[in-house]
């Protein structure tokens, strides 16, 4: 069974590796949507694959407290914070803390996004 939890956060960034005429080279902000997917079996002791409360605690501590309402470029290992690198950065922060993590989905707005499965 797959359980998922979606979060929303706000952050600014600039993408320094783009050409000077690209709009995203300038500092700008996004409202990001982040979905975390965990796979596992339902546990007999509580009826959960994983408690949503536990996902919330881990994601808030390891991800949201670091990146929400921040300039992403200032965060360690995010000097070029494309959505692709940000999604991988999130995966790397969560993979050892969320047993059964199978996928991270990140979108800047509706209709565009990144899915990372740890490859």
C-alpha positions, 0 to 999 in steps of 0.5 A, spaced: 500 500 500 502 507 498 501 512 503 502 520 501 502 526 504 502 533 501 505 539 503 506 546 501 512 551 502 514 558 499 521 559 497 525 564 493 531 562 488 535 564 482 538 560 477 545 562 476 547 557 470 542 560 466 543 565 460 542 573 462 536 573 458 532 568 462 527 570 466 529 565 472 536 568 472 533 573 476 531 572 484 523 570 484 519 566 488 514 560 488 509 556 492 511 549 491 507 543 492 511 537 495 508 530 496 512 524 499 510 517 498 511 511 502 510 504 501 509 498 506 504 494 509 499 495 514 501 494 521 497 490 526 498 494 532 496 501 529 492 500 522 497 504 519 502 503 514 505 510 517 502 515 521 501 521 517 503 525 524 510 521 523 511 524 516 509 531 518 514 531 524 520 528 519 518 533 513 517 539 518 524 538 521 528 535 516 525 539 510 520 545 511 524 548 517 530 549 512 527 551 506 520 554 507 520 562 506 528 562 505 532 563 499 534 556 496 541 559 493 543 560 501 542 553 503 548 548 503 548 544 496 543 548 493 547 553 490 543 552 483 536 550 486 533 548 480 526 544 481 530 537 479 536 539 484 531 541 490 527 534 489 533 530 489 536 534 495 529 533 499 530 525 497 537 525 500 534 528 506 528 523 507 531 517 505 534 515 511 528 517 516 522 515 512 522 507 511 519 505 505 520 512 501 519 510 494 517 517 491 518 525 492 514 529 487 515 537 487 511 542 483 512 549 482 505 550 480 499 546 476 502 542 470 509 542 471 513 538 476 519 533 478 518 526 480 524 523 483 525 515 486 532 515 488 535 513 482 
